[in-house]
Amino acid sequence: MEQAEYIEALQGRWPKGARHPEPRASTLDLANRAVQEHPRCAKLWIIRGNLLELANIETHLPLKESERCYRTAIKIDPFNIEAYQDLAWFLDGVLGKRRKAKRFFDKARRLRLSVDGRQP
């Protein structure tokens, strides 16, 4: 599958509503396959990080694997606002590291301002 096909397939399987509040194992398997086949696609790493963060099922991976996914996305694309925001939300909301998260929220804000043509 191509990157765009994986992204579309994963977004189509996104957990919806109270009936399915977390991803299924098959969705996580698809995300794992996607980053193996396309390791330089920041969006796929972000999606995988989000899915792992939501997973309540046994993934055999530590929760901090989500953080690794977001950081990988940032290494691939240091201007990816979504990766900085998702990392910040993870650090703040899941790990309770508010001060560390602030650094990434600030970076995302500065990037957004530079994209919008304003100086940070």
N, C-alpha and C positions, 0 to 999 in steps of 0.2 A: 504494500500500500504506500501511497505517497503521503507526505506530511499533511497536506490539506485533508486528505481522506481520513487519516487518523484523527485529526482535530475535529472534523465533522462527526465522525462516529462516536468519539468520546463525549462530545457536547450533547449528542443525541441520547446518550445513556446517563446523563447527569442525574443524580438523585433528585427526585421531585416530591414535595409534599410529605405529609406525615406517614404515608404508607411505605415509602422507601426513603427514609432519611439518610441513608448511607449507601455508598457504592457497593455493588455486587462484586464478588471475587473475579468474575469474568471481565468486569470493567477494569479492575486493577491489573489483571493479566494483560489486557489490551494496552493499557498505558505503559506497562513494563516493556512489552514488545515494541511499542512505538518509539520509546527512547533508545532502545537497543538498535533499532533500524535507522533512527534519525537522531543520533546523539548531539548534533549541533543545532537542534531546533529548540529555541528557548521556550516557545509556547507549549510544546509537548512536556517539557520539564515542569513548567508552571502547572499545567493540568494534572500531571502525576502528583505533584506536591499537594495540590488541593484535594485530590481524591484520597491520598494517604492520610491527610489531616482529618477528613471526614470518616474514615474507615473505623468501624468499631469491631470489625471481624479480625480474626487472627491473620496478620499479614506476615508474621515472622520478621518484621522490620521494626526498629525502634521508631517512636514518634518523631524523633529528630531527623528522620529520613526526609520528612517534608522540608525541613530547613535546608538540608543538603540539595534538594531539588531546586529550591528558590535561588540558592547561592550558585548553583550550576547555571541556571538561566541567566543570572547576572554576569557570570564569567563569559558566557556565550555572547550576550548582548548587554553591555554595560549602560545602555541608554533605555532599557526596557522598564518603563514606569510600573507596569503591572507586577513585575518580579519584585521590585523594591517594596511596593505596597503590600503584596501578599506575604513577603518575608516579615515586614513590620507587624502586620496583623497577627501572624503566627507567633512571633516573639512576644508580643504584648498579650494577646488573648489566650494563647495556649501555654506558653512557658512563663508568663508573668514577668517578663523582662522589659518593663516599660521604658527604662532609660536607654537600653540598647535598641529597642524598637524605634524610639524617637529619631535616632540617627537615620534610619531607613525611610521613615515617613518624611523627614526633611529632604532627603535626597530625591525622593519621588516628587515632592512639591517643586524643588528646584528644576528638575527635568521637565515637569509639566509647564512651568513658567517659561523655560527656554524654548520649548516647542511652540508655545503660544506667542512667542516673539517678545516676551517681556523679560527684563532682567530679574534674577532672583533677589 
